[in-house]
Amino acid sequence: MAKHEHGKMDIDTQEKTFHGFMKASAYVAAGAILLLIFIGLVNG
């Protein structure tokens, strides 16, 4: 088993995935807020 060296692992793929997830989460949250505002205006 290789000895672990802190900070040597390539994490580019994980960082891209995380940033994509955060972007998608922001879009979904904004869409949900806009949908709730629209529903409130229509039923108001």
PDB file of N, CA, C, O and CB in Angstrom:
ATOM      1  N   MET A   1       0.844  -1.179   0.000  1.00  0.00           N
ATOM      2  CA  MET A   1       0.000   0.000   0.000  1.00  0.00           C
ATOM      3  C   MET A   1       0.890   1.244   0.000  1.00  0.00           C
ATOM      4  O   MET A   1       1.853   1.323   0.763  1.00  0.00           O
ATOM      5  CB  MET A   1      -0.960  -0.003   1.223  1.00  0.00           C
ATOM      6  N   ALA A   2       0.576   2.182  -0.830  1.00  0.00           N
ATOM      7  CA  ALA A   2       1.375   3.401  -0.937  1.00  0.00           C
ATOM      8  C   ALA A   2       1.132   4.308   0.270  1.00  0.00           C
ATOM      9  O   ALA A   2       0.037   4.347   0.831  1.00  0.00           O
ATOM     10  CB  ALA A   2       1.046   4.149  -2.246  1.00  0.00           C
ATOM     11  N   LYS A   3       2.156   5.014   0.643  1.00  0.00           N
ATOM     12  CA  LYS A   3       2.040   5.942   1.764  1.00  0.00           C
ATOM     13  C   LYS A   3       1.268   7.185   1.305  1.00  0.00           C
ATOM     14  O   LYS A   3       1.525   7.726   0.230  1.00  0.00           O
ATOM     15  CB  LYS A   3       3.451   6.332   2.317  1.00  0.00           C
ATOM     16  N   HIS A   4       0.339   7.616   2.120  1.00  0.00           N
ATOM     17  CA  HIS A   4      -0.483   8.780   1.788  1.00  0.00           C
ATOM     18  C   HIS A   4       0.308  10.064   2.009  1.00  0.00           C
ATOM     19  O   HIS A   4       0.915  10.260   3.062  1.00  0.00           O
ATOM     20  CB  HIS A   4      -1.775   8.793   2.629  1.00  0.00           C
ATOM     21  N   GLU A   5       0.292  10.931   1.010  1.00  0.00           N
ATOM     22  CA  GLU A   5       0.930  12.238   1.132  1.00  0.00           C
ATOM     23  C   GLU A   5      -0.141  13.297   0.967  1.00  0.00           C
ATOM     24  O   GLU A   5      -0.754  13.403  -0.096  1.00  0.00           O
ATOM     25  CB  GLU A   5       2.073  12.423   0.081  1.00  0.00           C
ATOM     26  N   HIS A   6      -0.368  14.073   1.994  1.00  0.00           N
ATOM     27  CA  HIS A   6      -1.423  15.090   1.995  1.00  0.00           C
ATOM     28  C   HIS A   6      -1.181  16.130   0.907  1.00  0.00           C
ATOM     29  O   HIS A   6      -0.084  16.676   0.784  1.00  0.00           O
ATOM     30  CB  HIS A   6      -1.509  15.774   3.368  1.00  0.00           C
ATOM     31  N   GLY A   7      -2.230  16.397   0.115  1.00  0.00           N
ATOM     32  CA  GLY A   7      -2.156  17.431  -0.917  1.00  0.00           C
ATOM     33  C   GLY A   7      -1.619  16.982  -2.251  1.00  0.00           C
ATOM     34  O   GLY A   7      -1.397  17.818  -3.127  1.00  0.00           O
ATOM     35  N   LYS A   8      -1.400  15.690  -2.447  1.00  0.00           N
ATOM     36  CA  LYS A   8      -0.820  15.201  -3.706  1.00  0.00           C
ATOM     37  C   LYS A   8      -1.861  14.667  -4.682  1.00  0.00           C
ATOM     38  O   LYS A   8      -1.524  14.401  -5.835  1.00  0.00           O
ATOM     39  CB  LYS A   8       0.185  14.119  -3.416  1.00  0.00           C
ATOM     40  N   MET A   9      -3.118  14.501  -4.261  1.00  0.00           N
ATOM     41  CA  MET A   9      -4.132  13.911  -5.126  1.00  0.00           C
ATOM     42  C   MET A   9      -4.674  14.952  -6.110  1.00  0.00           C
ATOM     43  O   MET A   9      -4.872  16.113  -5.753  1.00  0.00           O
ATOM     44  CB  MET A   9      -5.278  13.320  -4.284  1.00  0.00           C
ATOM     45  N   ASP A  10      -4.911  14.521  -7.345  1.00  0.00           N
ATOM     46  CA  ASP A  10      -5.491  15.397  -8.361  1.00  0.00           C
ATOM     47  C   ASP A  10      -7.000  15.461  -8.134  1.00  0.00           C
ATOM     48  O   ASP A  10      -7.694  14.451  -8.254  1.00  0.00           O
ATOM     49  CB  ASP A  10      -5.158  14.889  -9.811  1.00  0.00           C
ATOM     50  N   ILE A  11      -7.505  16.648  -7.807  1.00  0.00           N
ATOM     51  CA  ILE A  11      -8.919  16.789  -7.478  1.00  0.00           C
ATOM     52  C   ILE A  11      -9.667  17.670  -8.480  1.00  0.00           C
ATOM     53  O   ILE A  11     -10.733  18.196  -8.160  1.00  0.00           O
ATOM     54  CB  ILE A  11      -9.066  17.362  -6.085  1.00  0.00           C
ATOM     55  N   ASP A  12      -9.131  17.833  -9.665  1.00  0.00           N
ATOM     56  CA  ASP A  12      -9.770  18.684 -10.680  1.00  0.00           C
ATOM     57  C   ASP A  12     -11.177  18.200 -11.013  1.00  0.00           C
ATOM     58  O   ASP A  12     -12.103  19.005 -11.117  1.00  0.00           O
ATOM     59  CB  ASP A  12      -8.920  18.720 -11.954  1.00  0.00           C
ATOM     60  N   THR A  13     -11.342  16.899 -11.179  1.00  0.00           N
ATOM     61  CA  THR A  13     -12.655  16.354 -11.527  1.00  0.00           C
ATOM     62  C   THR A  13     -13.652  16.585 -10.402  1.00  0.00           C
ATOM     63  O   THR A  13     -14.800  16.953 -10.653  1.00  0.00           O
ATOM     64  CB  THR A  13     -12.551  14.856 -11.839  1.00  0.00           C
ATOM     65  N   GLN A  14     -13.222  16.371  -9.165  1.00  0.00           N
ATOM     66  CA  GLN A  14     -14.114  16.585  -8.029  1.00  0.00           C
ATOM     67  C   GLN A  14     -14.513  18.052  -7.902  1.00  0.00           C
ATOM     68  O   GLN A  14     -15.660  18.358  -7.578  1.00  0.00           O
ATOM     69  CB  GLN A  14     -13.451  16.111  -6.739  1.00  0.00           C
ATOM     70  N   GLU A  15     -13.567  18.961  -8.157  1.00  0.00           N
ATOM     71  CA  GLU A  15     -13.875  20.387  -8.077  1.00  0.00           C
ATOM     72  C   GLU A  15     -14.872  20.798  -9.157  1.00  0.00           C
ATOM     73  O   GLU A  15     -15.791  21.572  -8.888  1.00  0.00           O
ATOM     74  CB  GLU A  15     -12.594  21.215  -8.205  1.00  0.00           C
ATOM     75  N   LYS A  16     -14.700  20.289 -10.371  1.00  0.00           N
ATOM     76  CA  LYS A  16     -15.635  20.601 -11.461  1.00  0.00           C
ATOM     77  C   LYS A  16     -17.027  20.074 -11.140  1.00  0.00           C
ATOM     78  O   LYS A  16     -18.023  20.757 -11.382  1.00  0.00           O
ATOM     79  CB  LYS A  16     -15.136  20.004 -12.794  1.00  0.00           C
ATOM     80  N   THR A  17     -17.100  18.865 -10.598  1.00  0.00           N
ATOM     81  CA  THR A  17     -18.384  18.276 -10.232  1.00  0.00           C
ATOM     82  C   THR A  17     -19.054  19.096  -9.144  1.00  0.00           C
ATOM     83  O   THR A  17     -20.254  19.362  -9.218  1.00  0.00           O
ATOM     84  CB  THR A  17     -18.204  16.828  -9.770  1.00  0.00           C
ATOM     85  N   PHE A  18     -18.293  19.498  -8.136  1.00  0.00           N
ATOM     86  CA  PHE A  18     -18.850  20.289  -7.038  1.00  0.00           C
ATOM     87  C   PHE A  18     -19.362  21.636  -7.531  1.00  0.00           C
ATOM     88  O   PHE A  18     -20.451  22.061  -7.147  1.00  0.00           O
ATOM     89  CB  PHE A  18     -17.800  20.498  -5.946  1.00  0.00           C
ATOM     90  N   HIS A  19     -18.594  22.308  -8.372  1.00  0.00           N
ATOM     91  CA  HIS A  19     -19.024  23.606  -8.901  1.00  0.00           C
ATOM     92  C   HIS A  19     -20.274  23.465  -9.769  1.00  0.00           C
ATOM     93  O   HIS A  19     -21.162  24.317  -9.733  1.00  0.00           O
ATOM     94  CB  HIS A  19     -17.892  24.252  -9.713  1.00  0.00           C
ATOM     95  N   GLY A  20     -20.336  22.393 -10.542  1.00  0.00           N
ATOM     96  CA  GLY A  20     -21.535  22.139 -11.339  1.00  0.00           C
ATOM     97  C   GLY A  20     -22.747  21.876 -10.462  1.00  0.00           C
ATOM     98  O   GLY A  20     -23.843  22.355 -10.751  1.00  0.00           O
ATOM     99  N   PHE A  21     -22.552  21.121  -9.395  1.00  0.00           N
ATOM    100  CA  PHE A  21     -23.637  20.842  -8.451  1.00  0.00           C
ATOM    101  C   PHE A  21     -24.119  22.124  -7.788  1.00  0.00           C
ATOM    102  O   PHE A  21     -25.325  22.330  -7.648  1.00  0.00           O
ATOM    103  CB  PHE A  21     -23.179  19.836  -7.385  1.00  0.00           C
ATOM    104  N   MET A  22     -23.206  22.979  -7.383  1.00  0.00           N
ATOM    105  CA  MET A  22     -23.583  24.233  -6.733  1.00  0.00           C
ATOM    106  C   MET A  22     -24.323  25.148  -7.703  1.00  0.00           C
ATOM    107  O   MET A  22     -25.280  25.814  -7.310  1.00  0.00           O
ATOM    108  CB  MET A  22     -22.342  24.946  -6.178  1.00  0.00           C
ATOM    109  N   LYS A  23     -23.896  25.189  -8.959  1.00  0.00           N
ATOM    110  CA  LYS A  23     -24.574  26.003  -9.966  1.00  0.00           C
ATOM    111  C   LYS A  23     -25.992  25.476 -10.202  1.00  0.00           C
ATOM    112  O   LYS A  23     -26.946  26.252 -10.250  1.00  0.00           O
ATOM    113  CB  LYS A  23     -23.771  26.011 -11.291  1.00  0.00           C
ATOM    114  N   ALA A  24     -26.124  24.157 -10.349  1.00  0.00           N
ATOM    115  CA  ALA A  24     -27.444  23.559 -10.552  1.00  0.00           C
ATOM    116  C   ALA A  24     -28.347  23.810  -9.350  1.00  0.00           C
ATOM    117  O   ALA A  24     -29.534  24.089  -9.517  1.00  0.00           O
ATOM    118  CB  ALA A  24     -27.316  22.053 -10.809  1.00  0.00           C
ATOM    119  N   SER A  25     -27.801  23.715  -8.146  1.00  0.00           N
ATOM    120  CA  SER A  25     -28.584  23.968  -6.931  1.00  0.00           C
ATOM    121  C   SER A  25     -29.073  25.407  -6.884  1.00  0.00           C
ATOM    122  O   SER A  25     -30.206  25.659  -6.475  1.00  0.00           O
ATOM    123  CB  SER A  25     -27.751  23.659  -5.681  1.00  0.00           C
ATOM    124  N   ALA A  26     -28.240  26.350  -7.295  1.00  0.00           N
ATOM    125  CA  ALA A  26     -28.639  27.753  -7.310  1.00  0.00           C
ATOM    126  C   ALA A  26     -29.762  27.993  -8.318  1.00  0.00           C
ATOM    127  O   ALA A  26     -30.701  28.738  -8.038  1.00  0.00           O
ATOM    128  CB  ALA A  26     -27.437  28.645  -7.636  1.00  0.00           C
ATOM    129  N   TYR A  27     -29.663  27.357  -9.498  1.00  0.00           N
ATOM    130  CA  TYR A  27     -30.725  27.504 -10.501  1.00  0.00           C
ATOM    131  C   TYR A  27     -32.041  26.911 -10.010  1.00  0.00           C
ATOM    132  O   TYR A  27     -33.101  27.505 -10.207  1.00  0.00           O
ATOM    133  CB  TYR A  27     -30.313  26.835 -11.815  1.00  0.00           C
ATOM    134  N   VAL A  28     -31.980  25.755  -9.378  1.00  0.00           N
ATOM    135  CA  VAL A  28     -33.194  25.116  -8.865  1.00  0.00           C
ATOM    136  C   VAL A  28     -33.814  25.965  -7.758  1.00  0.00           C
ATOM    137  O   VAL A  28     -35.033  26.133  -7.719  1.00  0.00           O
ATOM    138  CB  VAL A  28     -32.882  23.696  -8.342  1.00  0.00           C
ATOM    139  N   ALA A  29     -32.991  26.501  -6.859  1.00  0.00           N
ATOM    140  CA  ALA A  29     -33.502  27.344  -5.782  1.00  0.00           C
ATOM    141  C   ALA A  29     -34.139  28.610  -6.348  1.00  0.00           C
ATOM    142  O   ALA A  29     -35.217  29.004  -5.902  1.00  0.00           O
ATOM    143  CB  ALA A  29     -32.375  27.706  -4.799  1.00  0.00           C
ATOM    144  N   ALA A  30     -33.499  29.251  -7.317  1.00  0.00           N
ATOM    145  CA  ALA A  30     -34.061  30.452  -7.931  1.00  0.00           C
ATOM    146  C   ALA A  30     -35.367  30.135  -8.649  1.00  0.00           C
ATOM    147  O   ALA A  30     -36.322  30.908  -8.576  1.00  0.00           O
ATOM    148  CB  ALA A  30     -33.059  31.075  -8.909  1.00  0.00           C
ATOM    149  N   GLY A  31     -35.411  29.001  -9.341  1.00  0.00           N
ATOM    150  CA  GLY A  31     -36.637  28.599 -10.016  1.00  0.00           C
ATOM    151  C   GLY A  31     -37.771  28.344  -9.040  1.00  0.00           C
ATOM    152  O   GLY A  31     -38.915  28.715  -9.302  1.00  0.00           O
ATOM    153  N   ALA A  32     -37.463  27.716  -7.921  1.00  0.00           N
ATOM    154  CA  ALA A  32     -38.486  27.442  -6.910  1.00  0.00           C
ATOM    155  C   ALA A  32     -39.025  28.744  -6.317  1.00  0.00           C
ATOM    156  O   ALA A  32     -40.229  28.878  -6.100  1.00  0.00           O
ATOM    157  CB  ALA A  32     -37.914  26.546  -5.794  1.00  0.00           C
ATOM    158  N   ILE A  33     -38.140  29.694  -6.057  1.00  0.00           N
ATOM    159  CA  ILE A  33     -38.571  30.985  -5.514  1.00  0.00           C
ATOM    160  C   ILE A  33     -39.457  31.713  -6.521  1.00  0.00           C
ATOM    161  O   ILE A  33     -40.509  32.243  -6.162  1.00  0.00           O
ATOM    162  CB  ILE A  33     -37.348  31.859  -5.145  1.00  0.00           C
ATOM    163  N   LEU A  34     -39.031  31.735  -7.780  1.00  0.00           N
ATOM    164  CA  LEU A  34     -39.842  32.387  -8.815  1.00  0.00           C
ATOM    165  C   LEU A  34     -41.199  31.704  -8.975  1.00  0.00           C
ATOM    166  O   LEU A  34     -42.217  32.371  -9.157  1.00  0.00           O
ATOM    167  CB  LEU A  34     -39.098  32.384 -10.153  1.00  0.00           C
ATOM    168  N   LEU A  35     -41.209  30.384  -8.907  1.00  0.00           N
ATOM    169  CA  LEU A  35     -42.479  29.658  -9.005  1.00  0.00           C
ATOM    170  C   LEU A  35     -43.398  30.005  -7.845  1.00  0.00           C
ATOM    171  O   LEU A  35     -44.596  30.199  -8.047  1.00  0.00           O
ATOM    172  CB  LEU A  35     -42.232  28.147  -9.043  1.00  0.00           C
ATOM    173  N   LEU A  36     -42.865  30.085  -6.644  1.00  0.00           N
ATOM    174  CA  LEU A  36     -43.687  30.445  -5.490  1.00  0.00           C
ATOM    175  C   LEU A  36     -44.227  31.862  -5.605  1.00  0.00           C
ATOM    176  O   LEU A  36     -45.374  32.122  -5.242  1.00  0.00           O
ATOM    177  CB  LEU A  36     -42.885  30.302  -4.207  1.00  0.00           C
ATOM    178  N   ILE A  37     -43.407  32.781  -6.107  1.00  0.00           N
ATOM    179  CA  ILE A  37     -43.869  34.169  -6.313  1.00  0.00           C
ATOM    180  C   ILE A  37     -44.977  34.178  -7.356  1.00  0.00           C
ATOM    181  O   ILE A  37     -45.996  34.844  -7.170  1.00  0.00           O
ATOM    182  CB  ILE A  37     -42.690  35.100  -6.761  1.00  0.00           C
ATOM    183  N   PHE A  38     -44.790  33.448  -8.448  1.00  0.00           N
ATOM    184  CA  PHE A  38     -45.820  33.384  -9.497  1.00  0.00           C
ATOM    185  C   PHE A  38     -47.115  32.806  -8.960  1.00  0.00           C
ATOM    186  O   PHE A  38     -48.188  33.344  -9.234  1.00  0.00           O
ATOM    187  CB  PHE A  38     -45.331  32.546 -10.681  1.00  0.00           C
ATOM    188  N   ILE A  39     -47.038  31.732  -8.208  1.00  0.00           N
ATOM    189  CA  ILE A  39     -48.234  31.129  -7.630  1.00  0.00           C
ATOM    190  C   ILE A  39     -48.926  32.104  -6.685  1.00  0.00           C
ATOM    191  O   ILE A  39     -50.153  32.196  -6.666  1.00  0.00           O
ATOM    192  CB  ILE A  39     -47.879  29.834  -6.890  1.00  0.00           C
ATOM    193  N   GLY A  40     -48.135  32.831  -5.902  1.00  0.00           N
ATOM    194  CA  GLY A  40     -48.707  33.824  -4.987  1.00  0.00           C
ATOM    195  C   GLY A  40     -49.409  34.949  -5.719  1.00  0.00           C
ATOM    196  O   GLY A  40     -50.458  35.417  -5.275  1.00  0.00           O
ATOM    197  N   LEU A  41     -48.848  35.389  -6.831  1.00  0.00           N
ATOM    198  CA  LEU A  41     -49.476  36.463  -7.601  1.00  0.00           C
ATOM    199  C   LEU A  41     -50.746  36.000  -8.295  1.00  0.00           C
ATOM    200  O   LEU A  41     -51.725  36.743  -8.357  1.00  0.00           O
ATOM    201  CB  LEU A  41     -48.505  37.008  -8.628  1.00  0.00           C
ATOM    202  N   VAL A  42     -50.740  34.796  -8.809  1.00  0.00           N
ATOM    203  CA  VAL A  42     -51.901  34.280  -9.530  1.00  0.00           C
ATOM    204  C   VAL A  42     -53.058  34.015  -8.567  1.00  0.00           C
ATOM    205  O   VAL A  42     -54.209  34.309  -8.890  1.00  0.00           O
ATOM    206  CB  VAL A  42     -51.533  32.993 -10.291  1.00  0.00           C
ATOM    207  N   ASN A  43     -52.770  33.473  -7.415  1.00  0.00           N
ATOM    208  CA  ASN A  43     -53.824  33.121  -6.449  1.00  0.00           C
ATOM    209  C   ASN A  43     -54.163  34.275  -5.501  1.00  0.00           C
ATOM    210  O   ASN A  43     -55.112  34.175  -4.724  1.00  0.00           O
ATOM    211  CB  ASN A  43     -53.397  31.906  -5.634  1.00  0.00           C
ATOM    212  N   GLY A  44     -53.408  35.352  -5.557  1.00  0.00           N
ATOM    213  CA  GLY A  44     -53.556  36.454  -4.613  1.00  0.00           C
ATOM    214  C   GLY A  44     -54.837  37.173  -4.803  1.00  0.00           C
ATOM    215  O   GLY A  44     -55.118  38.133  -4.086  1.00  0.00           O
TER     216      GLY A  44
END
